[in-house]
């Protein structure tokens, strides 16, 4: 069994079915800490936390509170321990320091694409998930990168649900800057006026999220 197969088997035993292995060598060396592989881990949110949570109440989205999000934290620890036991590097601070984004690793690792709402979107849960990134020098077999949006051009669910009018109908592709299809300032301004500083309407409206999270 290869190291890729071992790690995949371990993740699936833990219940992690949203993951990918990315060749991140196209990214600047300094940003990726000179490490060649990025591991993207996803953890689906709940239907109650997103689709039935019109007020964006944080405890329903993340019942664990703060920056803790179990089982994503557990998945991350499992991967880090697996890599370190085999004397490979396992860097988890690149994303938190803003040098490598989870969305970039997610598209490079074939987990999903950037949706019209500017969030990583997967076939299984749409944009309704939390993400974690680990950078490593382990010789993992990497997935094929996703370079174009897979959102249906005629789907306007997230755009029509956005109270800030932040979402356009332009589809993402590799190299497209976020500002070309999403108004982040309008989104932030609206969220800043909400009781909990959250909105999530675009996530709750996504047909992939509704179908993937169940009712």
Residue, then its C-alpha position, 0 to 999 in steps of 0.5 A: x500500500x502506498x503512502x497515499x493509499x495509507x493516508x486516504x484509508x486513514x482519513x476515511x476510517x476517521x469519517x473524512x470523505x472530503x479531502x484532496x492532495x495538491x501539487x502546489x509547486x506552481x505557487x511561490x516558494x515562500x508562500x508554500x514554505x518550499x513544500x511541494x504538496x498541499x493536503x486539503x481537508x473538508x468538513x461539511x456543515x449541518x443542515x440546521x447550521x446553514x439551511x435552517x439558520x436564517x439568522x446566522x446564529x454562530x452556535x448552530x453553525x459551529x456548536x464547538x465555539x470559537x476557532x475549534x471545529x470538531x471533527x475538522x480539528x481531529x482530521x488535521x491532527x490525524x494527518x499531522x501525526x501520520x506524517x510526523x511519524x514517518x519523518x515528513x514535514x507537516x506545516x499547518x500555519x501557512x493558511x492562518x498566516x495568509x500565505x496559502x489559502x484553503x480555496x487555492x489548495x482546494x482547487x489545486x487538489x481537485x476538491x472543488x472550484x470557486x463558486x459564484x459566491x467566492x467560496x470553495x464549492x464541492x459537488x457533495x456539499x456545495x460551499x457548506x463546509x469548513x476547510x483545513x490545509x496542511x503543507x508537506x514534503x511527503x511523496x503523495x500522489x496528487x489529484x488533478x486540479x480543477x481550473x474552471x467553475x462547475x456551477x451551472x451558468x443558468x443557476x442564480x440561487x446564490x446571486x438572488x439570495x444575496x442581500x448585499x448584491x455582492x454576487x455577479x453571474x460571472x463564472x470563475x476560472x483559474x487566474x480570475x481575480x475575485x473582484x471580477x465576480x464578487x464584491x467582497x466589500x459589499x459582503x463585509x459591509x452587510x455582515x458588519x450590520x448583522x447581529x452575529x456578523x454573519x449571513x450565510x444566505x448564499x450557502x443556504x441557497x446553493x442547491x448543492x448544499x441543500x441536497x448534500x446536507x440533507x433535509 
